[in-house]
């Protein structure tokens, strides 16, 4: 192999007097020299591929890989990438680079002939094209670019023989599927990365590869094409709508001849019909997005086609969902793997397993095929059944140790849940839809989807009542709780009373306690404290009788809140400490965080500021890790009180502003008594600052992201001028454990993170407690943060 630096131009011998010898075979001699087909010129710049090109140049140019297959969906830019890499490597191969376009070749047996033509070899009657190539390239040092191999992937054996026979040949191939030979190094070509429209500046969005590609094509078609900040965000949204697929971005940009970016964004439905304005010199398969996908679909077997179109019903999904939708198909895992291999599905490994998805244009194409096949309604019924089972399991899982994992899983499945609920809402019997929407009530709350959850429940109830008293009771409770979170206390009370009737009439005391607790919350927020206390006590008695410790801990937490609002701080502290301990023991992180935040408020009232901060900071860590935005706001409000108690008025106002902004986005106001307490903190902080400073501090919090607000709050106890992190008496492993406790992990989760047993994690935490002289995780969190270890 000739290494980079040796010069060779396409079609020339390295020296004027040296050429490949003519070798007579059969009736026709070989040509005196190779005359490779040159690389095609490219009419537009390539964006966002510099790092990939550099990696491929090293891989191919040094001989580390002899066959590199670039795989990816149609329109992702595989050919452009092949050409760009080969162009950089022309001088690295003594006999140059040859570009072999296999687009029109549909028979794998004809691939050797196409390669021979691309090398400028004439056919010989007495030998096969494969033999001719082997003889011609046996001593050659050449880079072959084989473009569009997917429809002739069966030629892989022939390609492997070429590499085995001709040691100086390197091949870069583009394909929608891997060749699966031992020589092969597969590199997936992904769509262009998308900017974070909400979190990045206009300049950063404008500099993203996807945005630059759109603007470049628009200016090529429309001249100067000036854009403003609003246009930049609209262009980024257009690129996101097509999942960063370069061909789709170019087809969308073609509409800039008559439409603004906002008008394009508003007209992108149906997507495939919109992406149909390619240039006349593009290959037929790239003139429309539909033609590109037709090309891929035509290469599938019948089983692959059926599974492909069925999976077009959903967005992102796991293998279990795929198998549920394709219940009458055999070998779904292998078919899904095949579709991944042919770049029609994307695979992502997550902490919770493997997920699959289609790019937006691909999914719309598959969905259209599903409708045309008359299978959509059957598949929708299967999807509803799938999420009925998921919701039933989630109703319990979202209350236990796995609530973080379940919450994240449901968030990823939310687009599919919406599809299932929309179909369930069209059925005459709303029971399945109510079962899904009500089973997810805690998910709607924890992830900030309260308005959506309530809307689904109300829509489904207009179809009629559930045919099951248990689902009728659960849906009434869920609707009552979501209305309560939105501050609609009249509706909340009515729904909870309805749910209580269903449950009491059918002897369901455990869930009757749940409805009583809901009514108690309404009474608390409407400041009927005596009624609230009685309702919580009644609920606690029912839960105690049925040995429902989690339910009882919730009731005690709420009784502690009533005591706090009534000014009975000692009672409130005892109740909240019991609730915290019980919920921690049960692994109820959501409940533990709530009880700790409420305990923090009590401790501030008692003047135990450091202890209050410890409790609130651990609460914040748990809620932030769970992505519970309401909980983050709740903890920030408590920490604002801590800051004010330390006379840090500026920090108190910033935390208050951050919490208020989160609540405004969620449309979940605080209770009237809590709202008054928050207002008192703000008023006292304002009085300690000049007006302009107070406004600036409040505004600083209002514009913070949730991550930024959490990070800001976590710095509250850090003394100025703090030195290097100091682990004190702890070993490196113990410091690592302390950091994980600070992140809100349970001992079981610490064990999983460090690949140790839960018992070993228990021992580490106990030893840390002894070494640093603390007796609670909250105190450990505070110690860790003060030392700068987190």
Protein Blocks (a to p, Z undefined) as FASTA:
>chain_A
ZZehiacdehiafbfkbccddddehjbccdfbdcdddddddfbdcehilmmmmmmmmmmm
nopafbdcddddehilmmmmmmmmmmmmmmmpfnlpadddfklpcbfklmmmmmmmmnop
acdfkbcfklmmmmmmmmgccddddehjllmmmmmmmmmmmmmmmmmbccddddfbdfhi
aklccddddddddddfklpcfklmmmpmklmmmmmmmmmmnonopadfklmmmmmmmmmm
nnopaklmmmmmmmmmmpcfklmmmmmccfklmmocccfkbcfklmpmklmmmmmmmmpc
fklmmmmmmmmmpccddfklmmmmmmmbghklmmmmmmmmnopaccdddfkbccddddfk
lmmmmmmmmmmnopmmmmmmmmmmmmmmmmmmmmmmmmmmmlmmmmmmmmmmmmmmmmmm
mmmmmpmblklmmmmmmmmmmmmmmnopmmmmmmmmmmmmmnoccfbfklmmmmmmmmmm
mmmmnopaklmmmmmmmmmmmmmmnopaklmmmmmmmmmmmmmmnopaklmmmmmmmmmm
mmmmnopaklmmmmmmmmmmmmmmnopamlmmmmmmmmmmmmmmnopaklmmmmmmmmmm
mmmmnopamlmmmmmmmmmmmmmmnopaklmmmmmmmmmmmmmmnopaklmmmmmmmmmm
mmmmnopacdfklmmmmmmmmmmmmmmpcfklmmmmmmmmmmpcfklmmmmmmmmmmcgh
iacddekjacfklmmmmmmmmnopafklmmmmnopafklmmmmmmmmmmmnopabfklmm
mmmmmnopZZ
